[in-house]
Amino acid sequence: MSTPTPAFHPAPNSLDPEDWSAFREMGHRMLDDMVDFMAGVRDRPVWQPMPTEVRAAHKAPLPRAPGDLGDAYQDFQTLVQPYIGGNIHPRFLGWVHGAGNPVGVLAEMLAATLNANLGGRDHAPVEVEREVIRWSAEMIGFPATTTGVLVTGTSVANLIAVLVARTRAMGRDVRKAGMAGHKLVAYTSPATHNCVLRAMDMAGLGTDALRLIPFDDTHRINLDTLVATIAADRAAGLQPFMVIGTAGTVDTGAIDDLTGLAHLCAQESLWFHVDAAFGALAVLSPAHRPLLAGIERADSIAFDFHKWAQVPYDAGCVLVRDGDAHAAAFATQVNYLKRETRGLAAGHPWPTDFGPDLSRGFRALKVWMTLKVYGADKLGQTVAHCCDLAQQLARRVDAEPELTMLSPVWLNVACFRFTASGKDLDRLNADIVIALQESGIAVPSTTMVGGKLAIRLAFVNHRTQTADVDILINAVLDAGRRLSAA
């Protein structure tokens, strides 16, 4: 039931509309248009280049005087909406970007209306985030006492994990005395996302303190080399403190031997963190959960709800098994944030005790509503479907003499290339990818596998169907033949 239009006018300095009825009408129009936009996504190009005149329009000077909401919406429709990255389209397959979902769209509207700050205090939105963290811990197999926070994405989640591990290794005084003279070293594979290197940098440890252990022919970290490197570092007077495993590598979707890493970290008293940006959600698929065996033994895990869980951007998550160690890295007490046992300042510990942000949006609502409406089992079916599509693509590639797979399909990532040409195959395949992107038919991306440039497809979108695989492969073949003959 709609709220009656207020009988009073807003104060002169208020930003509320003078005519709530007109505002409501425009809001309904926007919502109707966005529903049509989602429903008709297949009828549009996946991506299209931004014309020069549109790019120039985005260089307008700062608006000083009040404008009209209808005019602003018109500018959105002409200058923004047609030129998005395209990841809501079923044939956006180039990067691991979630497609969002209609329920999440409505949740974003509700959250924006409440405009809650989830840094802390005792109010329902904070409790919603705590519930999401408990659900996440249950999903992964972590204990009920697990702590965590929702963040922008796995980049920040990995940074939080590095800071927690650093504080655990050096003691809480590191937050005051700093890292002068530290001898900490951590370990991961070259297949790990670049954000792990950036986390070491931002944590003050330096990227040289991250040992990149070679991976084997399945793109998993080599455990024998890892053991030998840890022993050599200890003998050299260094202090190993952390191992970062990967569940779903960027290039090929490979999953490290998490059980082996967990066992090694327990033996060596090292913090075991798992970067599972998209791979974590594979635990929701009964067919794929065994691939992540050992993840439940991690000390911390980073993953994104905005990937395979299809929550609108942004919604990353970090979970930490030891809540005391987690709080030791972030919790502070200042006068203006004094905690109470009653009133709005109750509810300690607050989310800000587990991460760097005090001002935090209500991103938990879109996760909460997505899980409540669709359910974990339905999301698991989406994961399984995406993995099936990747296997289907691999079979199609194997059946085409002009195409060659470059790596096995672990989960949802497939890497292959067009090989029926005497030309520079790296350049040719890069041109094929650009041609498909500019055509609007599909968006693949590229990566390097075994020193060769690969066409990389990541199946993440819940809208992608079997027919989309055939459309893409046919487009690759057509572009490859045309460019080879040119």
ABEGO torsion letter per residue (X at the ends): XBBBBBABBBBAABABBABAAAAAAAAAAAAAAAAAAAAAAAABBABBBBBAAAAAAAABBBBABBBBAAAAAAAAAAAAAAABAGAABAABAABBBBAEBAAAAAAAAAAAAAGBBAAEEBBAAAAAAAAAAAAAAAAAGBBAABBEBBBABAAAAAAAAAAAAAAAAAEAAAAAAEABGBABBBBBBAABBAAAAAAAAAAGAEAAABBBBBBBAAGBBBAAAAAAAAAAAAAAGBBBABBBBBBGBAAAGBBBBAAAAAAAAAAAGBBBBBBAAAAAAAAABAAAAAAABGAAABABBBBBAABAAGBBOBBBBBBBABAAAAAAAABBBBAAABBBABEAABGOBBAAAABABABBBBAAAAAAAAAAAAEAAAAAAAAAAAAAAAAAAAAAAAABAABBBABBBABABBBBBBABBABBAAAAAAAAAAAAAAAGABBBBBBBBGGBBBBBBBBABAABBAAAAAAAAAAAAAAAAAAAAX
